[in-house]
Amino acid sequence: MQPTQHEKAAAFRALHEGEPFVIPNPWDAGSAVVFAALGFKALASTSSGFAFTLGRSDGHVTLDELAEHAAALDRATPLPVTMDLEHGYGAAPEDAAGAITRAAEAGAVGGSIEDNDPQTGIYDFEHAVERVAAAVETARGLDFPFTLTARAENHIRGNPDLGDTIARLQAFERVGADVLYAPGLRTGHDIRAVTDAVSKPVNVLALAGLTVGEIVDAGGQRISVGGGLTWVAVRAMAAAAEEIRDTGDLSSLTGPGPIREWLGG
């Protein structure tokens, strides 16, 4: 039997109060089921991975489509789901707040809000804080403990200003964000600078130049992979297809592996 949304929310909140953990990022219901079968304790959506399933690039998904995706991920496993809500699907604080409402209605128990607009770039400091504050207010109005993650996007948007990133995360913490996230930090030194500057749990984006141990040693509490596992799967598929196209070699078609076990029989 599926846990209730309240139970999932409590379990997700408890993860942030325990040992550091890895949260994988499924791009569809099938990948969510596999990650659950492999023993992970929670799931986080990936905006780029989901957009790929629709044949689009990141940033070209609607809020309605995102809500349907959230519901599909929530139904697929008993695990808590937190959603990548991008910039909240609009620049205004009420847009960020509305995205929280839609995610919660779809079954998610957490969500992240970015401080970057895909058209105009990084929001100015005060506006970014206002948007997080509005999202926090909406999250607090729900009847379960929705975990709100506030993201400072500098390091993946061409502005690797660690001082500004830390100032933004500190401001997001002051207005009530539950988790803080600066994707794109590439060294243990930078991760430690962030974790030392705030008191809330910090999510760190896994990158090929880092290890889980290094991130944990630097104070990271939650480690996500973004679209990384999506692209591992897509690259493997493309490589096999190219081999078939170019050489006629079908040896890569080795069958589904333990898919029946993953899917529960």
Sine and cosine of phi, psi and omega as CSV:
sin_phi,cos_phi,sin_psi,cos_psi,sin_omega,cos_omega
0.00,0.00,0.66,-0.75,0.00,-1.00
-0.92,0.38,0.70,-0.72,0.17,-0.99
-0.89,0.45,0.38,-0.93,0.08,-1.00
-0.96,0.27,0.25,-0.97,0.05,-1.00
-0.88,0.48,-0.61,0.79,0.04,-1.00
-0.88,0.48,-0.67,0.74,-0.01,-1.00
-0.92,0.38,-0.66,0.75,0.05,-1.00
-0.89,0.45,-0.66,0.75,0.00,-1.00
-0.89,0.46,-0.68,0.73,0.00,-1.00
-0.91,0.41,-0.66,0.75,0.02,-1.00
-0.90,0.44,-0.64,0.77,0.00,-1.00
-0.92,0.39,-0.69,0.73,0.03,-1.00
-0.88,0.48,-0.65,0.76,-0.02,-1.00
-0.90,0.44,-0.55,0.84,0.04,-1.00
-0.85,0.52,-0.58,0.81,-0.03,-1.00
-0.97,0.24,-0.18,0.98,0.00,-1.00
-0.97,-0.25,-0.01,1.00,-0.02,-1.00
-0.94,-0.33,-0.59,-0.81,0.01,-1.00
-0.95,0.32,0.47,-0.88,0.08,-1.00
-0.83,0.56,0.55,-0.83,-0.08,-1.00
-0.62,-0.78,0.42,-0.91,0.09,-1.00
-0.99,-0.11,0.74,-0.67,0.05,-1.00
-0.88,-0.48,0.93,-0.36,-0.02,-1.00
-0.98,0.22,0.28,-0.96,-0.10,-1.00
-0.88,-0.47,1.00,-0.07,0.05,-1.00
-0.94,0.34,0.49,-0.87,0.03,-1.00
-0.95,-0.32,-0.13,0.99,0.08,-1.00
-0.35,-0.94,0.02,-1.00,-0.06,-1.00
-0.90,0.43,-0.61,0.79,-0.01,-1.00
-0.89,0.46,-0.72,0.70,0.02,-1.00
-0.92,0.40,-0.54,0.84,0.07,-1.00
-0.87,0.48,-0.70,0.72,0.01,-1.00
-0.88,0.47,-0.67,0.75,0.02,-1.00
-0.88,0.47,-0.72,0.69,-0.02,-1.00
-0.89,0.45,-0.60,0.80,0.05,-1.00
-0.91,0.41,-0.67,0.74,0.00,-1.00
-0.91,0.42,-0.47,0.88,0.01,-1.00
-0.99,0.16,-0.05,1.00,0.15,-0.99
0.98,-0.19,0.13,0.99,0.06,-1.00
-0.94,0.34,0.42,-0.91,-0.17,-0.99
-0.98,-0.20,-0.21,0.98,0.00,-1.00
-0.34,-0.94,0.27,-0.96,-0.04,-1.00
-0.76,-0.64,0.58,-0.82,0.08,-1.00
-0.79,-0.61,0.76,-0.66,0.00,-1.00
-0.95,0.33,0.29,-0.96,0.10,-1.00
-0.84,-0.54,0.85,-0.52,-0.03,-1.00
-0.90,0.43,-0.65,0.76,-0.03,-1.00
-0.94,0.35,-0.65,0.76,0.01,-1.00
-0.91,0.41,-0.68,0.74,0.03,-1.00
-0.91,0.42,-0.68,0.73,0.03,-1.00
-0.85,0.53,-0.61,0.79,0.03,-1.00
-0.87,0.49,-0.63,0.78,0.00,-1.00
-0.90,0.44,-0.34,0.94,0.05,-1.00
-0.99,-0.13,0.07,1.00,-0.01,-1.00
0.97,0.25,0.48,0.88,-0.05,-1.00
-0.79,-0.62,0.26,-0.97,0.10,-0.99
-1.00,0.03,0.25,-0.97,-0.03,-1.00
-0.83,0.56,0.63,-0.78,0.03,-1.00
1.00,0.00,0.07,1.00,-0.05,-1.00
-0.86,-0.51,0.68,0.73,0.06,-1.00
-0.86,-0.51,0.58,-0.81,0.02,-1.00
-1.00,0.03,0.28,-0.96,0.05,-1.00
-0.90,0.43,-0.60,0.80,0.05,-1.00
-0.88,0.48,-0.69,0.72,0.02,-1.00
-0.91,0.42,-0.63,0.77,0.03,-1.00
-0.89,0.46,-0.68,0.74,0.00,-1.00
-0.89,0.45,-0.66,0.75,0.05,-1.00
-0.89,0.46,-0.65,0.76,0.03,-1.00
-0.90,0.44,-0.67,0.74,0.03,-1.00
-0.86,0.50,-0.69,0.72,0.01,-1.00
-0.90,0.43,-0.63,0.78,0.01,-1.00
-0.91,0.41,-0.69,0.73,0.03,-1.00
-0.91,0.42,-0.65,0.76,0.00,-1.00
-0.90,0.44,-0.65,0.76,-0.01,-1.00
-0.94,0.33,-0.44,0.90,-0.19,-0.98
-0.94,0.34,-0.52,0.85,-0.08,-1.00
-0.59,-0.80,0.18,-0.98,0.09,-1.00
-0.99,0.13,0.03,1.00,-0.14,-0.99
-0.99,0.15,0.46,-0.89,0.15,-0.99
-0.89,0.45,0.59,-0.81,0.01,-1.00
-0.83,-0.56,0.76,-0.65,0.16,-0.99
-0.90,-0.44,0.64,-0.77,-0.16,-0.99
-0.95,-0.30,0.66,-0.75,0.19,-0.98
-0.97,0.22,0.97,-0.26,-0.05,-1.00
-0.99,-0.11,0.25,0.97,0.00,-1.00
0.75,0.66,-0.77,-0.64,-0.04,-1.00
-1.00,-0.08,0.23,0.97,0.00,-1.00
1.00,0.01,0.15,0.99,0.06,-1.00
0.89,0.45,0.61,0.79,0.06,-1.00
0.30,-0.95,0.42,-0.91,-0.10,-0.99
-0.99,0.14,-0.41,0.91,-0.11,-0.99
-0.97,0.25,0.47,-0.88,0.08,-1.00
-0.81,0.58,-0.61,0.79,-0.01,-1.00
-0.92,0.38,-0.40,0.92,0.09,-1.00
-0.93,0.37,-0.71,0.70,0.05,-1.00
-0.87,0.49,-0.67,0.74,0.02,-1.00
-0.89,0.45,-0.68,0.73,-0.01,-1.00
-0.90,0.44,-0.56,0.83,0.03,-1.00
-0.91,0.41,-0.59,0.81,0.07,-1.00
-0.89,0.46,-0.71,0.70,0.01,-1.00
-0.86,0.51,-0.72,0.69,-0.04,-1.00
-0.90,0.43,-0.65,0.76,0.02,-1.00
-0.89,0.45,-0.69,0.72,0.00,-1.00
-0.91,0.42,-0.67,0.75,0.02,-1.00
-0.88,0.47,-0.49,0.87,-0.02,-1.00
-0.99,0.12,-0.12,0.99,0.05,-1.00
0.91,-0.41,-0.16,0.99,0.00,-1.00
-0.93,0.37,0.47,-0.88,0.04,-1.00
-0.91,-0.41,0.11,0.99,0.05,-1.00
-0.32,-0.95,0.24,-0.97,0.03,-1.00
-0.21,-0.98,0.40,-0.92,0.00,-1.00
-0.89,-0.46,0.56,-0.83,0.05,-1.00
-0.84,-0.55,0.77,-0.63,-0.01,-1.00
-1.00,-0.05,0.35,-0.94,0.07,-1.00
-0.97,-0.23,0.48,0.88,-0.02,-1.00
-0.78,-0.63,0.70,-0.71,0.10,-0.99
-0.99,-0.15,0.77,-0.64,-0.06,-1.00
-0.89,0.46,-0.34,0.94,0.00,-1.00
-1.00,-0.08,-0.64,0.77,-0.16,-0.99
-0.93,-0.38,-0.17,0.99,0.03,-1.00
0.99,-0.11,-0.33,-0.95,-0.08,-1.00
-0.89,0.45,0.76,-0.65,0.06,-1.00
-0.93,0.38,0.50,-0.87,0.09,-1.00
-0.90,0.44,0.36,-0.93,-0.20,-0.98
-0.81,0.59,-0.80,0.60,-0.10,-1.00
-0.91,0.42,-0.64,0.77,0.01,-1.00
-0.91,0.41,-0.65,0.76,0.03,-1.00
-0.87,0.50,-0.67,0.74,0.00,-1.00
-0.92,0.38,-0.65,0.76,0.03,-1.00
-0.86,0.51,-0.62,0.79,-0.02,-1.00
-0.93,0.38,-0.68,0.73,0.03,-1.00
-0.91,0.42,-0.66,0.75,0.01,-1.00
-0.87,0.50,-0.65,0.76,0.02,-1.00
-0.91,0.41,-0.64,0.77,0.04,-1.00
-0.90,0.43,-0.65,0.76,0.04,-1.00
-0.88,0.48,-0.70,0.71,-0.02,-1.00
-0.86,0.51,-0.69,0.72,0.02,-1.00
-0.91,0.40,-0.69,0.72,0.01,-1.00
-0.86,0.50,-0.65,0.76,-0.01,-1.00
-0.94,0.34,-0.36,0.93,0.02,-1.00
-0.99,0.14,-0.13,0.99,0.04,-1.00
-0.97,0.23,0.30,-0.95,-0.04,-1.00
-1.00,-0.07,0.34,0.94,0.12,-0.99
-0.56,-0.83,0.32,-0.95,-0.09,-1.00
-0.98,0.18,0.99,0.14,0.05,-1.00
-0.92,0.40,0.77,-0.64,-0.02,-1.00
-1.00,-0.08,0.94,-0.35,-0.05,-1.00
-0.99,-0.11,0.83,-0.56,0.06,-1.00
-0.97,-0.26,0.78,-0.63,0.04,-1.00
-0.95,-0.31,0.78,-0.63,-0.12,-0.99
-0.93,-0.36,0.72,-0.69,0.16,-0.99
-0.96,-0.27,0.91,-0.41,-0.25,-0.97
-1.00,-0.03,0.03,1.00,-0.12,-0.99
-0.69,0.73,-0.78,0.63,-0.20,-0.98
-0.95,0.32,-0.26,0.97,0.10,-0.99
-0.93,-0.37,0.19,0.98,0.00,-1.00
-0.83,-0.55,0.45,0.89,0.10,-0.99
0.98,0.19,0.28,0.96,0.01,-1.00
-0.68,-0.73,0.95,0.31,-0.07,-1.00
-0.97,0.25,0.87,0.50,-0.02,-1.00
-1.00,-0.08,0.99,-0.15,-0.10,-0.99
-0.91,0.42,-0.60,0.80,0.01,-1.00
-0.89,0.45,-0.71,0.71,0.02,-1.00
-0.92,0.39,-0.63,0.78,0.04,-1.00
-0.86,0.51,-0.73,0.68,0.00,-1.00
-0.90,0.44,-0.67,0.74,0.01,-1.00
-0.87,0.49,-0.65,0.76,0.03,-1.00
-0.91,0.41,-0.72,0.70,0.00,-1.00
-0.89,0.46,-0.62,0.78,0.05,-1.00
-0.89,0.45,-0.64,0.77,0.03,-1.00
-0.93,0.37,-0.63,0.78,0.05,-1.00
-0.89,0.45,-0.62,0.78,0.06,-1.00
-0.90,0.44,-0.66,0.75,-0.03,-1.00
-0.88,0.47,-0.54,0.84,-0.02,-1.00
-1.00,-0.02,0.08,1.00,0.21,-0.98
0.92,-0.40,0.12,0.99,0.04,-1.00
-0.87,0.50,0.61,-0.79,-0.05,-1.00
-1.00,0.06,-0.55,0.83,-0.02,-1.00
-0.71,-0.70,0.57,-0.82,-0.02,-1.00
-0.88,-0.48,0.58,-0.81,-0.19,-0.98
-0.50,-0.86,0.83,-0.56,0.11,-0.99
-0.82,-0.57,1.00,0.08,-0.03,-1.00
-0.87,0.48,0.59,-0.80,0.05,-1.00
0.97,-0.22,-0.02,1.00,0.09,-1.00
-0.92,0.39,0.78,-0.62,-0.19,-0.98
-0.93,-0.36,-0.13,0.99,-0.02,-1.00
-0.74,-0.67,0.43,-0.90,0.09,-1.00
-0.87,0.50,-0.55,0.84,0.01,-1.00
-0.87,0.49,-0.73,0.68,-0.02,-1.00
-0.93,0.36,-0.62,0.78,0.05,-1.00
-0.88,0.47,-0.70,0.71,0.01,-1.00
-0.89,0.45,-0.61,0.79,0.03,-1.00
-0.86,0.50,-0.63,0.78,0.02,-1.00
-0.95,0.32,-0.76,0.65,-0.08,-1.00
-0.91,0.41,-0.50,0.87,0.05,-1.00
-0.96,0.29,-0.38,0.93,-0.11,-0.99
-1.00,-0.01,-0.19,0.98,-0.05,-1.00
-0.76,-0.65,0.25,-0.97,0.00,-1.00
-0.92,-0.38,-0.16,0.99,0.04,-1.00
-1.00,0.05,0.34,-0.94,0.04,-1.00
-0.85,0.53,0.60,-0.80,-0.01,-1.00
-0.92,-0.39,0.79,-0.61,0.15,-0.99
-1.00,0.01,0.69,-0.73,0.02,-1.00
-0.85,-0.52,0.71,-0.71,0.06,-1.00
-0.98,0.18,0.83,-0.55,0.04,-1.00
-0.93,0.38,0.75,-0.66,0.05,-1.00
-0.77,-0.64,0.40,-0.91,-0.12,-0.99
-0.87,0.49,-0.44,0.90,-0.03,-1.00
-0.99,0.12,-0.01,1.00,-0.02,-1.00
-0.90,-0.44,0.26,-0.97,0.18,-0.98
-0.86,-0.52,0.32,-0.95,0.05,-1.00
-0.86,0.51,-0.66,0.75,0.00,-1.00
-0.87,0.50,-0.66,0.75,0.01,-1.00
-0.90,0.43,-0.65,0.76,0.00,-1.00
-0.91,0.41,-0.71,0.71,0.01,-1.00
-0.90,0.45,-0.69,0.72,0.02,-1.00
-0.87,0.50,-0.49,0.87,0.00,-1.00
-1.00,0.06,0.04,1.00,0.09,-1.00
0.98,-0.21,0.05,1.00,0.03,-1.00
-0.91,0.41,0.70,-0.72,0.00,-1.00
-0.99,-0.15,-0.64,0.77,-0.03,-1.00
-0.81,-0.58,0.72,-0.69,-0.05,-1.00
-0.85,-0.52,0.89,-0.45,0.03,-1.00
-0.92,-0.39,0.29,-0.96,-0.07,-1.00
-0.92,-0.39,0.01,1.00,-0.02,-1.00
0.85,0.53,-0.69,-0.72,0.04,-1.00
-0.99,0.10,0.11,0.99,-0.14,-0.99
-0.82,0.57,-0.73,0.68,-0.01,-1.00
-0.95,0.32,-0.47,0.88,0.11,-0.99
-0.85,0.53,-0.73,0.68,-0.09,-1.00
-0.96,0.28,-0.47,0.88,0.15,-0.99
-0.86,0.52,-0.74,0.67,-0.01,-1.00
-0.91,0.42,-0.70,0.72,-0.05,-1.00
-0.92,0.39,-0.66,0.75,0.02,-1.00
-0.89,0.45,-0.65,0.76,0.02,-1.00
-0.90,0.44,-0.67,0.74,0.03,-1.00
-0.88,0.47,-0.73,0.69,-0.04,-1.00
-0.91,0.42,-0.64,0.77,0.01,-1.00
-0.89,0.45,-0.67,0.75,0.03,-1.00
-0.91,0.41,-0.67,0.74,0.00,-1.00
-0.90,0.43,-0.64,0.76,0.04,-1.00
-0.89,0.45,-0.64,0.77,0.02,-1.00
-0.89,0.45,-0.66,0.75,0.04,-1.00
-0.90,0.43,-0.72,0.70,-0.02,-1.00
-0.89,0.46,-0.69,0.72,-0.18,-0.98
-1.00,0.04,-0.52,0.85,-0.11,-0.99
-0.83,-0.56,-0.23,0.97,-0.09,-1.00
0.97,0.23,0.10,1.00,0.00,-1.00
-0.96,0.27,0.86,-0.51,-0.03,-1.00
-0.97,-0.25,0.19,0.98,-0.12,-0.99
-0.92,0.39,-0.30,0.95,0.02,-1.00
-0.96,0.27,-0.24,0.97,-0.05,-1.00
-1.00,0.09,0.97,0.26,-0.16,-0.99
-1.00,-0.07,0.15,0.99,0.05,-1.00
1.00,-0.04,0.03,-1.00,-0.16,-0.99
-0.99,0.15,-0.06,1.00,-0.04,-1.00
0.91,0.41,-0.56,-0.83,-0.08,-1.00
-0.99,0.11,0.62,0.78,-0.11,-0.99
-0.88,0.47,-0.60,0.80,0.01,-1.00
-0.90,0.43,-0.62,0.79,0.07,-1.00
-0.90,0.44,-0.69,0.73,0.00,-1.00
-0.89,0.45,-0.62,0.79,-0.05,-1.00
-1.00,0.08,0.03,1.00,0.08,-1.00
0.99,0.13,0.50,0.87,0.05,-1.00
0.98,-0.21,0.00,0.00,0.00,0.00
